[in-house]
Amino acid sequence: MQIVLLVAGGLFGLAAVAALYRIIRGPSAIDRIVAADVLNASILCLLGVEMAVNQHTNTLPVLLVLALFAIVGSISAARFLAWKEEG
């Protein structure tokens, strides 16, 4: 079981590093927004793995707040880009 958790944590960490690379080098704003969503999802998954390993729910409020900010951020960025293309 520990090997599965270690592999899962490593893969989520690799996804976070790849998302950071795309945020820095992204050729467009849409690429950076999608990469930020991937980074946020990776962080949420890493916190979920940490909760499963340590068998607690102390970081559950942090997960909920991060998920809320991700949704609000994605919607606001999409609206901004749509407004920018109109005008």
C-alpha positions in Angstrom: 0.0 0.0 0.0 2.8 2.4 0.8 4.3 1.8 -2.7 1.0 2.8 -4.3 0.8 6.0 -2.2 4.4 6.8 -3.0 3.9 6.4 -6.7 0.6 8.4 -6.6 2.4 11.2 -4.8 5.3 11.2 -7.2 3.0 11.3 -10.2 1.0 14.2 -8.8 4.2 16.0 -8.0 5.4 15.4 -11.6 2.1 16.8 -12.9 2.6 19.9 -10.7 6.1 20.5 -12.1 4.8 20.1 -15.7 2.0 22.6 -15.0 4.5 25.1 -13.5 6.6 24.7 -16.6 3.6 25.4 -18.8 2.6 28.4 -16.7 6.0 29.9 -17.1 6.5 29.1 -20.8 2.9 29.1 -22.0 2.5 30.9 -25.3 -1.0 32.2 -24.6 -3.1 33.2 -21.7 -5.4 30.2 -22.2 -2.5 27.8 -21.9 -1.5 29.4 -18.6 -5.1 29.3 -17.3 -5.4 25.6 -18.1 -2.0 24.9 -16.5 -3.1 26.8 -13.4 -6.1 24.5 -13.2 -4.0 21.5 -13.6 -1.6 22.7 -10.9 -4.6 23.4 -8.6 -6.0 19.9 -9.2 -2.5 18.4 -8.5 -2.3 20.2 -5.2 -5.8 19.0 -4.3 -4.9 15.4 -5.1 -1.6 15.7 -3.1 -3.5 16.9 -0.1 -6.0 14.1 -0.5 -3.1 11.6 -0.6 -1.7 13.2 2.5 -5.0 12.8 4.3 -5.3 9.2 3.2 -1.8 8.4 4.4 -2.1 10.1 7.8 -5.8 9.1 8.2 -7.2 12.4 9.2 -9.5 15.1 7.9 -7.8 18.2 9.2 -7.0 19.5 5.8 -10.5 19.1 4.4 -11.4 22.8 4.8 -8.3 23.7 2.9 -9.4 21.3 0.1 -12.8 22.9 -0.1 -11.4 26.5 -0.2 -8.9 25.6 -2.9 -11.6 24.0 -5.0 -13.8 27.0 -4.6 -11.0 29.4 -5.6 -10.3 27.2 -8.6 -13.8 27.3 -9.9 -14.1 31.1 -9.3 -10.8 31.7 -10.9 -11.6 29.7 -14.0 -14.9 31.3 -14.5 -13.5 34.8 -14.1 -10.6 34.1 -16.4 -13.0 32.7 -19.1 -15.3 35.7 -18.8 -12.3 38.1 -19.0 -11.0 36.4 -22.1 -14.5 36.4 -23.7 -14.9 40.1 -22.9 -11.4 40.8 -24.3 -12.2 39.1 -27.6 -15.5 41.1 -28.0 -13.9 44.5 -27.5 
